[in-house]
Amino acid sequence: MPSLKEHRFEFAIVLLGGLGLAGIAGYINTLVIALGAPPVTHLTGTISRWSSDVGRGDMIDAQLIAGLVVAFILGAICSGMIVGSSTLHIGRRYGLAILIEAVLLSLAALLIDQSLITGAMLTAGAAGLQNAMAASYRSLIIRTTHLTGVITDLGFQIGQFLTGHQRLGWEFVLLASILFAFVTGGVLGVISAQRLGSNGLWLPAALLGIAGTGYFLTRTVLRLRG
């Protein structure tokens, strides 16, 4: 059984990873919206827009939106093939998944000025890949590219706390941190779009490239030592 120290170390890694990934998701979502694309990090509103397009007979926009949905799903499929399990566990192939996400964002940065929809599809694929990397940690559902579930769980836990059924513990800290990081990343994404335009996508691509390489090398060294 892992010791308390090991549990704390694992939680620290999960917290830092969640902060970083949620911040990047908020950043790229507001950046591409500022550039004129629909949201790319979640699908509820996107699919509602597609339904509205079909109802109005606007098949041109419906095809555009369908492309974003397909790209997001393909990203999630890629994540499933690489990581292999939705339960978060330090040691799985997250490094490779993060590096692929970095490549997708780099391609988006290169192409989005020539084709907004192509760039948006690439960022949607990156978001789908990221969101599927780890869906649960212990008993908690974790999503880093959208906030509906995060805010729902936060509200539920606050309700339990107010009625004396539960203390606010590590689950609350993790969820609140993801919310804060996503919102902060969104603010930075708009500022970046105003100052750098599409070149602002290079920043999350670079950060993910560094993080993915670091995780990949660390995992390789630990495997060789083991």
N, C-alpha and C positions, 0 to 999 in steps of 0.2 A: 504494500500500500504506500502511495507517495506521502512524503512527510509534509508538514505544514509549510516548511520553507520551499519545497518543490511546488506546492499548490500556489503559493504567493508568487513565485517566479513565473509560473505558467500564466497566472492572471495578469501579471505585469506585461508579459509579451502580448497576450490577447488584447489588453487595454490599449497598448501602444499601436498594435496593428489595426484595431478597430478605429481608433482616432485618425490614423493616417489614411486608411481606405475611405472612411466616411467623408473626411475632408476633401479628398481628391474627387469623390463622386459629386459632392456639392459644387465643387469648383468647375468641373467639366460640364455639369448640367446647366448652370447659369451662363457659362461662357458661350456654349453653342446656342442657347436661347438668345443671348445678346447678339449673336451673329445672324440670327434669323431662322434658326431651325426649331422644330418642336422639342420638348423635353426628351432626353435619351436614357435617363437612369431608372425609369419606372414605366409601367405599361398601363395602369388603370385608366388614367386620363387619355393616354394615347389610343387605347382601344375604344374608349367612348367617342373620341374624335373620329375614328374609323367608322364606327357605327353611324355617327351623324352624317359623315360623308356619303355612305351608302344610302342612307335614308333620303338625302337631298339629291342623289344622283351625281355627286361630284367624284367621279371615278379617278380623276387625275390625282387629287389629294389623297384619295383612298389608297391608291397604289404607293404613294410616297410613304404614308403611315404604315402600310403593310410591310414595306421594306424595313422600317425601323423595328417592327415587332419580330420579323424573321431574323434580323441581325442579332437582336437581344437573345432570342432563343438559341441561335447557333453559338453565341458566346457561352451560354449556360451549358450547352451540350459539350463544348470543348472543355469546359471546367470539369464536368463529370467524367470525361475520358481521362483527364490528367490526374485529378485529385482522387477520384474513386470513391469518396465518402463525403456526405454532407456534415458529418460530425467533426467538429474542429479537434485536431490533434497535432501538436507540434511534432514535425518529422515527416508529414506528408509533403507531396510535391507542390507546395504553394509557390516556391521560387520560380519554377518553370511557368506556372500560370500567370504570375505577376509579370514575368518577362514578356510573355505573349501579349498581355494587356499593354505593356509599354510600347511594343511594336505597333499594335493597333492604333494607339494614340499618336505615335510618330507618323504613321501613314495618314491619319486624319489631319494632322498639322500640315503635311505636304499637299494634300489634295482638296481640303475644304474650300479654299479660295476659288479653285477651278470648278468644283461641284459641291454645293452645300449639302445635297442629299447623300452623296458618297461619304463626305466627312462625317455627317450625322450618323450614317449607318455604321461606320467604323467605331465611333464613340459608343454607340448603342451596343455593339458587339463586345466592346471592352467592358461596359457596365454589366452586361449579362454574365460575362465570364467572372467578373469580380463578385457579383452578388451571389453566385452559386458556389463560390469557393468553400464557404463554411456557413451552413445554415443553422447550426446549433452548437452551443457550448454548455456542457453539463445539461441542465434542464431548460436552458434559455434559448429561444429562437433569436438568431442574430441576422440582421440584414444591414448592409452598409451603403446601399444605393438608393434607398427610399425610407420614408419616416412613418408611414401609416402604422405599421406594426410596432415600431419603437414607441411612438406616442401613445398608442393603445395600451401597451404593457406598462408604460410609466404611469398612466392614469389609473390603471387597475391596481398597481402596487401602492400608489398614494392612497387610493380608496381603502385598501386593506390596512394601511398604516393608520389612517384616521379613525378606523373602527377598532383598532387594537388587535387585529388578527396577525399582523406581521411587522417586523422591523424592516427598515430600509437598509438593505445590505449591498453586497457586491453587484447583484443584478441591477439595482437602481443606479449605482455608480457607472456601470458599463453602458447602460442604455442612455443615461443622461449625457455621458461623454460623447457617444455617437451622435446624439441630437445636436450638441454644441458644435462638434467638429463639422457636421454637414452644413449647418447654418453659416459657420465661419468660412468654410470653403466656398460657399455660395457667394458671400460678400466679396471674397478675394477674386472669384471668377469674373464677376461683373467689372471690378476695377481693372483686372487684367485685360478683359475684352476691350475696354475703353482705351487702354494705353498701348496694348500690344496687338490687338486683333487676334487673328487665328494663330499667331506665333505664341500666344499664351498657352496653347496646348503642349508646347515643348516642355514646360515646367513639370507638369505631372508625369509626362513620359519619362523625363530624366530621373525624377524621384523614384518612380516605380522601377526603372532600370537599375538604379543603385540598390534599392531594397531587395529586388528579386535576385540580383547577383549575390548580394551579401547572404541572403537566406540559402541560396543554392550552394554557395561555397561552404557555409557553416554546416549544412546538412551533409555534404560530401565528406568533410573532415571528420564529423562525428561518426559517420558510417565506417570510415576507414579505421578509426580508433577502436570502434566496437567489434 
